[in-house]
Each structure stands twice: as structure tokens, then as C-alpha cells.
Amino acid sequence: MPTDNPLSFGNRTSTIPPSGTLEVTRKVRALRRQGIDIVSLAGGAPEPGPDCLATPFKFPVESNVLGDPAGEMDLRTAIAAKLERDQGLIYDPETEVVVTIGAKQGVYASLLALIEPGDEVLVLDPCWVSYAPAVRLAGGVPRVVPFVHGGEYFLDGHALAARVNRRTRAVILNTPHNPTGRVFSGDELAAAARVVSDHGLWVLTDESFDKFVFDGHQHLSIASLAGMRARTIVLQSFSKAFALPGIRVGYLAAPSSVCQAVARLNEHLISCVSPLAQSIALAALADEPSWTHRLRDSFLSKRNIALEGLSNIRGMSCTVPEGTFYVFPDISAFGSTSSEFASRLLDRARVAVTPGSAFGAGAENHIRINLVGPVEALREGLERLRRVLD
Ligand SMILES: Cc1ncc(COP(=O)(O)O)c(C=O)c1O
């Protein structure tokens, strides 16, 4: 018999906030639909444009299959070769690499594989918007570790150690770091590795921006430090390094026990990552140096244009990002919250930026500007900001 009582609903999704980056993207789309000319310096991923190459591609009928839940072997082999080439990390493509739907699903599936309900996972503040929700969705409790030391963004081993308790199971690191643009040094990673080893933790290291490091900084994976490979899950994405966010391909490399567990989750959650998308990723990886060098040079030149433009706006101060494709200016001189500030820029300058608060309390006095669009849009956005703020 039909009833008017509302059907009950699990509370898992209601405890998860919307993504602070996608929220801005939604606003931009809505305003553009009304015909309003918005310069978007928000959003987290490359948009179709000069930085987003299309791989010449014909649909091969062999791709129209349910593939291996761990990913296609040719792609896994190319991924293992890349990790060895870049970081000297040796992974067996048969058992130690799994292809995922972007790094995002890799983070979530790793957590599902590693933690029990109520387990704690250390996340930096600020950090990428999806780590804490992924921990919660996996039944865990995110424990925030300040990623700031002496007024600078810095990975502090003591701060990590101070948040470890008997429920702590894992730490999530991200270098090069979104949103701050920091590239973790060998000393910072060694200090984190000591804490992780001393307390028997796992470490998830999201290295999605590994190809975008500047000014002589070097990307280093914590997995390459002595004793760390056995407790590390390296997460990677084709969205950033290859400017291919639409194919939704990422991967993880980890000890075989972790990979086996993640592949089992894939069997039931997604069956496999689209083989079609995987063949695009494979083509991109085959052409890696030319592709990623071109992107890196373009982001570096736009970073310098952004720094120069921001230096002409009174009150705006900006550290030099060591990597990623973001700049992260400090707006504390303007005396408003980052969310109010970003709304003001959208209303008055018609420029979209991401408020620092999307990335945690530790980013409150900042906005994030991305460098993924055409250089003309960046210049126009900076000029609009100058006019409104000066
Ligand atoms: C640090 C970081 N990791 C992962 C992702 C998502 O990557 P993917 O598109 O591969 O899921 C993002 C996207 O913004 C990110 O900034």
C-alpha cells in the first residue's frame, strides 16, 4: 500500500560538504548561461584550450570490452616504466599497479582498502578538497595537521607526530601541493617518513602534479626513501600532467596486498576503468616528454605573468609557487574572509577565483588562482582584479 512517509536515506552523503572548487565552477557556468562575461581563474583542472591537447584517436573495437579490474596490462607496464624513469621506483605491473578513475577514485579506494570505521587519517590543512570527504565516506575520521610552520607552509614532522594516536592508520600527503604550490623537500619528507615508520602507519602520497615543478625544485616521492615503499601508496593522475581531466584515468602503485584489495573493490564498484580511456592514457604516456615539458613551460610562464600582475595590486602578496599550476596570494590586507572576497571579485570584477576556505581553515587568508586557461584570459582577469581592488 502506498505511503506518504518519506523514504529514509543514509546519512553518509549528508555529512560531506560540496566540493569548494566545483561550487565555484557551478556559479561560473550559471553566470555564463545568463550571457555574463566571466574570466574564470577558478576550477582545478585544465579546460579545453591550448593546454589541453586532443589525442588523435579512432575508436578501436577491441576497446569495447569489460577490461581487467586492475587496468590494462599495456598501460600498467607503461606506468611502471614511468615510475622507474622518474623516481627510480620499481613496481611490478602485474601485481603492484592499479588503474583507477582518476586519482580521486584511487584515494577513496585505497582508504576503503586500508581503514576500519573510526580509524583516523591525518590530512594537512590546507589541502585538496576531497581528502577529508574521502576519509569520511570510507568510515574514517580525518584529523587535521597544520601545514604551516613559522608563518610559512611547511610539512612539520613534529606536528604530524603530535596528532598520532592509537586509532591513526594513515597519512595523506600531496606534493607538489595543491593549493599552496609547495614542493616538499627531502628533509620534510624524511621527517614525515620517520613519523610514519615509527608509528606503523600507511602513507598515501598524491603526486598528481609531479611534472610541474619550477626554479630547480625537484619532485621527490616519499616511496623512494629507505624503508618507505612497503607502507606507501603512490597516487597519480592523467588529469594534470597530461591535461586530460575528461578521460578520468589515474593510477596507484603500492605493495601487492594493497593493489589486490583495490582491484577487488574495482570489480564490484566499477568493473574496470573504460578501456577506451585507458588507450588514450597509454598514447599520452608514450609521448610524455614532449607533452609534459610543453605544459610545464606554459604554466611557468603564466605563473610569472600572474606574480607580476598580482604585484601591481596593492595589498596582495604572493609567495612564489614552487610547483603545480596555481598561485595562492595572501589577501589578509583586504580585511574580508576569503569567501566574501571571492564573491566580491565575481560580482564586481566578473572574475572567478577559489576562496582559500575551500581548502581548510589554514588557507582562509588566501585565494587560489589557476593558470590553466589561455594567457589572454589570465591577463584580462588580472587587469579586472587590479581595476576593482586598486
Ligand atoms: C591534488 C589533487 N589530487 C587529485 C585530483 C583529482 O585528480 P583526478 O582528476 O585524477 O581524479 C586533484 C584535482 O584537482 C588534485 O588537485
The ligand as a Tripos MOL2 file, in Angstrom:
@<TRIPOS>MOLECULE
LIG
   16    16     1     0     0
SMALL
NO_CHARGES

@<TRIPOS>ATOM
      1 C1         45.9400   17.0890   -5.5180 C.3       1 LIG1
      2 C2         44.8890   16.5410   -6.4180 C.ar      1 LIG1
      3 N1         44.7270   15.2080   -6.4950 N.ar      1 LIG1
      4 C3         43.7970   14.6710   -7.2970 C.ar      1 LIG1
      5 C4         42.9670   15.4580   -8.0520 C.ar      1 LIG1
      6 C5         41.9350   14.8110   -8.9250 C.3       1 LIG1
      7 O1         42.5510   14.0940   -9.9170 O.3       1 LIG1
      8 P1         41.6770   13.2000  -10.9150 P.3       1 LIG1
      9 O2         41.0790   14.1180  -11.9180 O.co2     1 LIG1
     10 O3         42.7190   12.2850  -11.4990 O.co2     1 LIG1
     11 O4         40.6660   12.4680  -10.1230 O.co2     1 LIG1
     12 C6         43.0740   16.8350   -7.9800 C.ar      1 LIG1
     13 C7         42.1640   17.6920   -8.7710 C.2       1 LIG1
     14 O5         42.0550   18.8590   -8.5890 O.2       1 LIG1
     15 C8         44.0620   17.3810   -7.1560 C.ar      1 LIG1
     16 O6         44.2270   18.7060   -7.0690 O.3       1 LIG1
@<TRIPOS>BOND
     1     1     2 1
     2     2     3 ar
     3     2    15 ar
     4     3     4 ar
     5     4     5 ar
     6     5     6 1
     7     5    12 ar
     8     6     7 1
     9     7     8 1
    10     8     9 2
    11     8    10 1
    12     8    11 1
    13    12    13 1
    14    12    15 ar
    15    13    14 2
    16    15    16 1
@<TRIPOS>SUBSTRUCTURE
     1 LIG1         1 GROUP 0 **** ****
